[in-house]
């Protein structure tokens, strides 16, 4: 079985895959940031959910990118993980 990185490298040769991947880049970045904040705080998904007064499945959806969180939800994550939320707009 191939590693995910090997598959990604292989699939990246396809222009259609590359275009779709690049278009989803910001969503991947958000998911990665959510996971990093939680793991730096040494919290499980269930522990983060408890601090946010929600469920583990909600946290899992946020981290997977299947949910599009509001600024209010991101603020809850920041408070629960002891981090500061920063939203910015960068030049295209």
C-alpha positions as CSV (number, residue, x, y, z in Angstrom):
1,X,0.0,0.0,0.0
2,X,1.3,3.5,-0.9
3,X,1.8,6.3,1.6
4,X,-0.6,9.2,1.2
5,X,2.4,11.5,0.3
6,X,3.4,9.1,-2.5
7,X,-0.2,9.1,-3.8
8,X,-0.4,12.9,-3.6
9,X,2.9,13.2,-5.5
10,X,1.7,10.8,-8.2
11,X,-1.7,12.5,-8.5
12,X,-0.1,15.9,-8.6
13,X,1.1,15.2,-12.1
14,X,-2.6,15.4,-13.2
15,X,-3.4,19.1,-13.9
16,X,-7.1,18.5,-12.9
17,X,-6.0,17.1,-9.5
18,X,-3.5,19.9,-9.0
19,X,-6.1,22.6,-9.8
20,X,-8.6,21.1,-7.4
21,X,-6.0,20.7,-4.6
22,X,-4.8,24.3,-5.0
23,X,-8.4,25.6,-4.9
24,X,-8.9,23.7,-1.6
25,X,-5.6,24.9,-0.1
26,X,-7.1,27.4,2.3
27,X,-9.5,24.7,3.7
28,X,-6.6,22.4,4.2
29,X,-4.7,25.2,6.0
30,X,-7.6,25.9,8.3
31,X,-8.0,22.2,9.1
32,X,-4.3,21.9,9.8
33,X,-4.4,25.0,12.1
34,X,-7.3,23.6,14.1
35,X,-5.5,20.3,14.6
36,X,-2.2,22.0,15.5
37,X,-3.9,24.3,18.1
38,X,-5.6,21.3,19.7
39,X,-2.5,19.1,19.8
40,X,-0.3,22.0,21.1
41,X,-2.8,22.4,23.9
42,X,-2.4,18.6,24.5
43,X,-6.1,18.0,24.2
44,X,-8.1,15.2,22.6
45,X,-11.0,16.0,20.4
46,X,-13.3,15.0,23.3
47,X,-11.5,17.3,25.7
48,X,-11.6,20.2,23.3
49,X,-15.3,19.6,22.7
50,X,-16.0,19.6,26.4
51,X,-14.2,23.0,26.8
52,X,-16.2,24.3,23.8
53,X,-19.5,22.9,25.2
54,X,-20.0,20.9,22.1
55,X,-19.5,17.3,21.0
56,X,-16.5,15.4,19.8
57,X,-18.1,14.8,16.4
58,X,-18.4,18.5,15.9
59,X,-14.7,18.9,16.5
60,X,-14.0,16.0,14.2
61,X,-16.0,17.7,11.4
62,X,-14.2,21.0,12.0
63,X,-10.8,19.3,11.7
64,X,-11.7,17.3,8.7
65,X,-12.9,20.3,6.7
66,X,-16.4,19.0,6.4
67,X,-17.8,22.0,8.3
68,X,-17.3,25.6,7.6
69,X,-16.8,27.3,11.0
70,X,-18.0,30.7,11.9
71,X,-15.8,33.3,13.4
72,X,-17.6,32.7,16.7
73,X,-16.7,29.0,16.5
74,X,-13.1,29.8,15.8
75,X,-13.1,32.1,18.8
76,X,-14.3,29.2,21.0
77,X,-11.5,27.0,19.7
78,X,-9.0,29.7,20.4
79,X,-10.3,30.2,24.0
80,X,-10.4,26.4,24.6
81,X,-6.9,25.9,23.3
82,X,-5.3,29.0,25.0
83,X,-4.5,30.5,21.6
84,X,-5.3,33.8,19.9
85,X,-7.5,33.9,16.8
86,X,-6.0,35.9,13.9
87,X,-7.9,36.2,10.6
88,X,-6.1,38.0,7.8
89,X,-6.5,38.8,4.1
90,X,-3.4,38.4,2.0
91,X,-2.8,39.7,-1.5
92,X,-3.8,37.1,-4.1
